Amino acid sequence: MKKPKKKEKSRLDDVIKAMRRGNREGQQEVLGPGFHSTSHVHRSKKTYTRKQKHKGTEE
């Protein structure tokens, strides 16, 4: 028979989880529900795209 393992959690893990949860809740209050990327690439205006909304002229 195997002995059940003792679960040991450090307080540091709990603190990190609490901070992440607080940051996520604060971000959802500001930006609304759903996923919001924290870092994204700044695309140049010269980058080609076929989408009509990015072409500059609305037709």
C-alpha positions in Angstrom: 0.0 0.0 0.0 1.2 3.4 -0.9 1.1 6.1 1.8 -0.7 9.3 0.8 1.6 12.1 0.0 1.5 15.2 2.2 0.6 18.3 0.3 2.9 21.2 1.1 2.3 24.6 -0.3 4.5 27.5 0.3 3.1 30.9 1.1 4.9 32.3 -1.9 2.7 30.3 -4.3 -0.4 31.5 -2.5 0.7 35.1 -2.7 1.5 34.9 -6.4 -1.9 33.3 -7.1 -3.7 36.0 -5.2 -1.8 38.8 -7.0 -2.6 37.2 -10.4 -6.3 36.9 -9.5 -6.4 40.5 -8.3 -4.7 41.7 -11.5 -7.0 39.7 -13.7 -10.1 41.0 -11.9 -8.9 44.6 -12.1 -8.1 44.2 -15.8 -11.6 42.9 -16.4 -13.2 45.9 -14.6 -11.3 48.3 -16.9 -11.3 46.5 -20.2 -14.4 44.3 -19.9 -14.8 40.5 -19.8 -12.8 38.2 -22.1 -9.2 37.9 -23.3 -7.1 41.0 -23.7 -3.5 40.6 -24.8 -1.0 42.5 -22.7 1.6 43.0 -25.4 1.1 43.2 -29.2 3.3 44.1 -32.1 3.0 47.6 -33.6 2.3 47.1 -37.2 3.5 49.6 -39.8 1.0 51.5 -41.9 2.8 50.1 -44.9 1.9 46.5 -44.0 -0.3 45.0 -46.7 -3.7 43.7 -45.7 -6.7 42.8 -47.8 -9.3 43.7 -45.2 -11.5 46.6 -46.2 -11.5 48.1 -42.7 -7.7 48.5 -42.8 -7.5 50.1 -46.2 -8.2 53.6 -45.2 -11.0 54.2 -47.6 -14.4 53.2 -46.6 -16.5 52.0 -49.4 
